[in-house]
């Protein structure tokens, strides 16, 4: 029986969904994988942090944060900052869910590096470290005989990285094509139903999908960072988001959307990457798609990626109706696979 | 370095595609997985069989069969029948690719059982043993510390069984929906382009997709056996093809196809399975689908399956442009995963 001590750095929608999922799956993990766990640390952005080497009461922690109280009420140690949290949390596995920094991946990279150096598995839903430090963190993990896994960074919890890692051995990825940004896909869908761009953005902000400044989604940065992550990991070719040929969706007017609809077509913000020897071209740009394309039926916040490889000429993964629970599942799957494959 | 001796029982389009794929991937298997191999036995239906404990010359074997000569020219031993072939082939891995028997799964079940009892990994593209002997063969494999893998039985080489086995831990499948029979999907597509049912069937026979008697496809038997295989393995509930509520596509007339097309819709032979506690309802029947469905854009011999689970509310896998090479890849992936996970 393998007992894992877990630390959650980040306890927002995703972190709390992970806590609930861990509770729901506790018996299944024990019976099916012989995995038991305790949560020895939780760090939040606005509700303090707590560490208890014998395990925190998850239900109590959820209650405190959801009723806007501070976790420092239940901590056994003072916690001055994130790095000290990691150093003192007594964990075997760190779930790193700090906000993404597209520019340089910090401070998440430091968090993950510290965790790996301390001998923890390092699991994240944060894309920054994947595009800015994939090689460094992967090599460090190998050296420490631990795992650096990040399934939830692209298409929420849908298995993409683990698919290539375990289910598609001896396969070379030559190109990919997909819809990877939920917000713009939902905006375009709502514009088809007659909303203006501004109304659709406002809706996405209301449901918590878009940020106050929606430019990360609308200008294609989120899509570009996902293309960069897929290429870096699955093709083994480091690609920075800045190197992706990027056109956002601001040029798509209500009139263009209506005209496309009248023709039975749809505008989509399409991501592509194509390998050419040891170089790769990544691109994000609006495209008009017809019903004969698998991209056409990908509605709302759903996503799709189509892979072309040397063993399967076309393999697509479609994820429908994602939410914080889906992202949390990707983290849970990474945890199970880290411990199983150890 | 793990040296594997392989035996190929069945050397038709798929078996020969596997031989070519093994040749193409030889260096990659050695460098990436430390796997080396020799092929110590090949058995065919109409071109004799051959065994050589030190390894057959694959190129020579391919040449003999493709030029309509017999493998018995190069065998070191006389081979009276399939079971004797398995007993004498000196292999660590059996690739079982005999023709499918929907009724009782024989003789493939006997082949796989014999291989496992002799301590070989047993890998097959044959659906029969999965629906008629999944539990027995899986338990025997576990007892012998070997693998019984069958990725290529549903959706050719697309990762379905390995997805749940390795990339979707702690996930309970509640229902599925898909297009799993290539022949009927291609027939319906060609009828949309104005061919009669008979002309479309004839085309499928010409390209080697449909058999002389197309009823296995047209009456929904192939789709039903795939539903039964998915339910049996992924839901853990034994289901026989005869228990699937099955309506074939003979009731879909050219007029119905044309009317659907005029409305921007398509007829598809849709497979579904829904779990209800410890029972399951499996169904194959024609359905009218609109462009908002992911099934709409699945054309020709492509296939799709959408999974609804307790961790990911909707996850679909789409495979495009399959062929014998794709099926061969599923066998290769099973081989690599058998040896890696040993």
Contacts between the chains, C-beta under 8 A, distances in Angstrom:
chain1	res1	chain2	res2	distance
A	21	B	311	7.7
A	25	B	170	5.3
A	28	B	170	5.4
A	29	B	170	6.4
A	32	B	169	8.0
A	32	B	170	6.8
A	33	B	169	7.0
A	33	B	170	7.4
A	157	B	311	7.0
A	157	B	312	5.9
A	158	B	312	6.4
A	158	B	315	5.9
A	159	B	163	6.4
A	159	B	167	3.7
A	159	B	168	6.0
A	159	B	315	7.9
A	162	B	166	6.9
A	162	B	167	4.0
A	163	B	159	6.4
A	163	B	163	6.7
A	163	B	167	5.3
A	165	B	167	7.9
A	166	B	162	6.9
A	166	B	166	3.9
A	166	B	167	5.9
A	166	B	337	7.6
A	167	B	159	3.7
A	167	B	162	4.0
A	167	B	163	5.3
A	167	B	165	7.9
A	167	B	166	5.9
A	167	B	167	5.6
A	167	B	333	7.2
A	168	B	159	6.0
A	168	B	333	6.8
A	169	B	32	8.0
A	169	B	33	7.0
A	169	B	332	8.0
A	169	B	333	5.6
A	169	B	336	4.2
A	169	B	337	6.5
A	169	B	340	7.3
A	170	B	25	5.3
A	170	B	28	5.4
A	170	B	29	6.4
A	170	B	32	6.8
A	170	B	33	7.4
A	170	B	332	6.6
A	170	B	333	7.4
A	170	B	336	6.1
A	171	B	329	7.8
A	264	B	264	6.7
A	264	B	291	7.4
A	291	B	264	7.4
A	291	B	291	3.7
A	291	B	296	6.1
A	291	B	297	6.5
A	292	B	297	5.7
A	292	B	299	7.0
A	293	B	297	6.1
A	294	B	294	6.9
A	294	B	297	4.8
A	294	B	298	7.7
A	294	B	318	6.1
A	296	B	291	6.1
A	296	B	296	7.8
A	296	B	297	6.3
A	297	B	291	6.5
A	297	B	292	5.7
A	297	B	293	6.1
A	297	B	294	4.8
A	297	B	296	6.3
A	297	B	297	6.5
A	298	B	294	7.7
A	299	B	292	6.9
A	302	B	314	7.6
A	306	B	318	7.6
A	306	B	320	7.8
A	311	B	21	7.7
A	311	B	157	7.0
A	311	B	325	7.8
A	311	B	326	7.7
A	311	B	329	4.2
A	311	B	332	7.6
A	311	B	333	8.0
A	312	B	157	5.9
A	312	B	158	6.4
A	312	B	319	6.8
A	312	B	326	5.8
A	312	B	329	6.2
A	313	B	320	6.4
A	313	B	321	4.5
A	313	B	326	7.3
A	314	B	302	7.6
A	314	B	318	7.6
A	314	B	319	6.8
A	314	B	320	3.1
A	314	B	321	5.5
A	315	B	158	5.9
A	315	B	159	7.9
A	315	B	317	7.3
A	315	B	318	7.2
A	315	B	319	5.9
A	315	B	320	7.6
A	316	B	316	7.6
A	316	B	317	7.2
A	316	B	318	3.9
A	316	B	319	7.9
A	316	B	320	7.4
A	317	B	315	7.3
A	317	B	316	7.2
A	317	B	317	6.4
A	317	B	318	8.0
A	318	B	294	6.1
A	318	B	306	7.6
A	318	B	314	7.6
A	318	B	315	7.2
A	318	B	316	3.9
A	318	B	317	8.0
A	318	B	318	6.8
A	319	B	312	6.8
A	319	B	314	6.8
A	319	B	315	5.9
A	319	B	316	7.9
A	320	B	306	7.8
A	320	B	313	6.5
A	320	B	314	3.1
A	320	B	315	7.6
A	320	B	316	7.4
A	321	B	313	4.5
A	321	B	314	5.5
A	325	B	311	7.7
A	326	B	311	7.7
A	326	B	312	5.8
A	326	B	313	7.3
A	329	B	171	7.8
A	329	B	311	4.2
A	329	B	312	6.2
A	332	B	169	7.9
A	332	B	170	6.6
A	332	B	311	7.6
A	333	B	167	7.2
A	333	B	168	6.8
A	333	B	169	5.5
A	333	B	170	7.4
A	333	B	311	8.0
A	336	B	169	4.2
A	336	B	170	6.1
A	337	B	166	7.5
A	337	B	169	6.5
A	340	B	169	7.4
